Amino acid sequence: MKKLLITCSFFVVSFAGFTQTKTDKPFDTKEVERIITKLASDDMRGRATFSPDIDKASSFISEEFKKIGLQKFGNNTSYLQPFKMVQPKFISVKSIWNNQNLDAKQVMVFTSIPKLKANEKSGYQKEYIKANDNFFAVASQLVQSKKNCLVLVDSAHAKKFGKLTYLKHYLFKSDNSVVFVLTNEEPKTFEIEAIHEIKELNLANVAGVLPGKKLKNEYVIFSGHYDHLGIEEPMNGDSIYNGANDDASGITAVISLAKYYKALNNNERSIIFVAFTAEEIGGFGSQYFSNQLNPTKVAAMFNIEMIGTESKWGTNSAYITGYEKTNMGEILQKNLKGSNFTFYPDPYTEQQLFYRSDNATLARQGVPAHTISTSKMDNEANYHKASDEVKTLDMVNMSNIIKSIAVSATSIINGKDTPSRVDTAQLR
């Protein structure tokens, strides 16, 4: 009984300063709990990427978007935004460099083509990873460059070179290939022949749009990821990694916010609500999505991840990753004046969270794209464990966080405020 009384009194205090209206129904604790309970149920079996179970989750999210009355994104015929990836299995590579055979360990080929042949006449653009470059950061950018590249990697990176295989597990299906060669010798001539077994894989984000009015060609994005880890080794007899906090909580917020803004019906800017796939295996859903729209037209991105537990400051609070990179956090806090909710800068900067979630791809294109979270990343007991279940979350606080996000976004949604852009030259 004492616990119940505390919870009820907290609910009253939490929403102090916010005007209660009929549009508040999406933030009702029971409605929030309904959504997250479905997404994190055992029936979803952990929503692993490429599994039939993640399709159940995308169907549920699509149905929620349909009930809300969102429009479909772009030219999609449904709320699904499908795309293809490949899983290349390395078979062999033969390389000749200035008429000399190269050791196979000096060559790494990223391709969707089963039998690739390239030489100095193939039109490959020459790129470099220099001794002082951030090896994996530059390599990742080149893999995503959408052009045929021959990359000369300085021998200073010899110990790291073999670890490029981690970037090869999954690739976007493409006609372009990237060949990395560990050498300090410029090629006058070269021949590369690589054979892979290519397995095609289908994925899909789930996206809906609420068109704006006067500023309908400008966009605000609310996002989260709906994939998780699926079925893994049992922990205390439980093998389903439900991912209630990570990130069914974020998708619950996205659906709730869609209901809220649809009921409000006064957004000047268009709003895109998107549930990303494949975040846990490399952020591929957000990477694909980011290439389907003009980043200069995106005023702001609210990526929401793990908001089901209290932050390090307790209830009525959350943090924003990359807070210092734009003035978006200041705008959000200004809109919360009179409430008892606070957005703080990310306290876990050493963990590079700004680069580890689905905001990162659009941020690299200059969009004020940030992740909102409450997860105590130095001490989150159920993170990536089978114990990440709905019963471990605070539904009242989570409902309050979702409403606070809605209120904080008001001036951005109505076009009165536009956050400053990310200085991409300052990103790693």
C-alpha positions, 0 to 999 in steps of 0.5 A, spaced: 500 500 500 505 504 501 508 503 494 502 504 491 501 511 495 507 513 493 506 512 485 500 515 485 502 522 488 508 521 484 504 521 478 500 528 480 507 531 481 510 529 475 505 532 470 505 539 474 506 544 470 502 541 464 495 543 462 491 537 461 487 536 455 483 530 451 490 530 447 493 527 453 490 520 452 496 517 448 500 518 455 496 514 459 500 509 463 495 504 461 496 505 454 503 506 454 503 499 458 499 496 452 504 498 447 510 496 450 507 489 453 506 487 446 512 489 443 516 486 449 512 480 449 515 473 449 511 472 443 515 477 439 521 472 441 526 478 442 525 481 435 532 479 432 533 482 425 532 477 419 528 473 424 520 471 422 519 474 429 521 481 427 516 481 422 511 480 427 513 487 431 513 491 424 506 488 423 504 491 430 507 497 429 504 498 422 497 497 424 498 502 430 500 507 424 494 505 420 489 506 426 492 513 428 491 515 420 499 516 418 500 517 411 506 512 408 513 515 407 515 517 400 513 512 395 512 506 399 506 502 398 505 500 405 508 503 412 514 498 411 520 501 408 524 495 405 531 494 403 536 489 401 542 487 404 547 481 403 551 477 407 558 475 403 562 469 405 569 469 403 571 464 398 578 466 395 582 472 393 588 473 388 592 479 388 597 482 383 600 489 385 606 492 380 607 485 377 608 482 384 603 477 388 600 480 394 599 475 400 591 474 401 592 477 408 593 484 405 587 484 401 580 485 404 574 486 399 567 489 400 562 487 395 555 484 393 558 481 386 560 474 387 566 474 382 569 481 382 575 482 377 578 489 378 584 492 375 588 499 374 583 500 368 576 499 372 575 506 374 576 505 381 577 511 385 584 511 389 583 513 396 588 512 402 588 511 410 594 514 412 598 512 418 595 517 423 588 516 421 582 513 425 582 507 421 575 504 423 572 511 422 575 512 415 574 505 413 567 505 415 566 511 411 569 508 405 565 502 405 559 507 405 561 511 399 557 508 394 563 508 389 568 503 387 574 505 391 581 502 391 584 504 398 591 504 400 592 502 407 598 505 411 602 499 414 602 502 420 595 499 421 597 492 420 595 489 426 588 492 425 587 490 418 584 483 419 579 486 423 576 489 417 572 483 417 567 485 422 565 490 417 563 485 412 558 481 416 553 485 412 553 490 407 548 494 403 546 491 396 550 495 391 553 495 384 560 498 387 565 495 391 571 497 395 578 494 395 582 495 401 590 493 400 595 494 406 601 497 402 605 503 402 607 502 395 603 506 389 600 501 384 602 502 377 598 496 375 594 491 379 589 485 378 584 483 384 580 477 383 575 476 389 570 470 390 564 470 395 558 467 396 553 472 396 546 471 400 541 476 400 537 479 406 531 483 406 529 488 412 524 493 413 524 500 417 517 502 419 515 509 417 509 514 417 508 521 416 504 526 419 504 532 413 505 539 416 501 545 414 505 552 412 512 548 413 510 541 410 517 541 406 521 541 413 521 535 417 521 533 424 523 526 426 521 521 432 525 515 432 527 509 435 529 501 433 524 495 434 530 490 433 533 486 439 537 480 440 532 475 439 533 468 443 540 467 446 543 463 451 539 462 457 539 466 463 536 463 469 532 459 465 530 465 460 532 465 453 528 470 450 531 477 450 525 481 450 528 488 450 523 492 453 527 498 455 532 497 449 528 499 445 521 497 445 520 503 450 523 508 444 518 505 439 512 506 444 514 513 445 514 514 437 507 511 437 504 515 443 507 521 440 504 520 433 497 519 436 498 525 440 500 530 434 495 527 430 490 529 435 493 535 436 493 537 428 496 543 428 504 541 426 506 546 421 512 542 420 511 535 417 513 529 422 516 523 420 515 517 425 520 511 424 521 505 427 528 502 425 531 495 424 538 492 425 540 497 430 543 492 434 547 489 428 550 496 425 545 501 425 543 499 418 536 501 418 537 508 420 543 508 415 538 506 409 533 511 411 538 517 412 539 516 404 532 517 402 531 524 404 534 531 403 538 532 410 537 539 409 530 539 409 530 536 416 529 541 422 531 536 428 531 528 429 529 526 436 531 519 437 529 515 443 532 509 446 531 506 453 527 511 457 524 505 461 528 506 467 530 512 472 536 516 470 542 517 474 538 524 477 531 520 478 525 521 475 522 527 471 529 527 468 533 524 461 539 526 458 541 528 451 547 525 447 551 530 443 548 536 447 553 541 446 553 539 438 547 544 437 542 548 441 537 543 441 537 541 448 536 549 450 530 549 446 527 543 449 528 545 456 526 552 454 519 549 452 519 545 459 519 552 463 514 551 469 514 544 469 519 539 473 522 536 468 529 537 466 533 534 460 541 534 462 547 533 457 549 526 456 553 524 463 557 518 459 561 521 454 566 517 455 562 511 452 561 515 445 553 514 445 552 520 440 555 515 435 552 509 437 545 510 436 540 511 430 541 519 430 549 518 428 547 517 421 543 524 420 548 527 425 554 526 420 550 530 415 549 536 419 542 534 422 541 536 429 540 529 431 540 527 438 538 521 442 534 522 448 535 516 454 535 515 461 539 509 461 544 508 466 550 506 462 555 505 467 550 501 471 544 498 467 542 492 471 538 489 465 542 492 459 542 486 453 540 481 458 534 476 458 531 480 464 530 486 460 522 485 461 516 490 462 516 488 469 523 492 471 520 498 468 517 504 471 511 506 467 509 512 470 515 515 469 516 513 462 509 516 460 511 522 463 518 522 459 514 521 453 509 527 454 515 531 456 518 530 449 512 532 446 512 538 450 519 540 449 518 539 441 513 544 441 516 550 438 520 546 433 514 542 431 510 549 430 516 552 426 518 557 431 525 554 433 530 551 428 536 548 432 543 549 430 546 544 425 551 539 427 558 542 425 560 535 421 567 537 421 568 536 429 565 529 428 570 523 429 
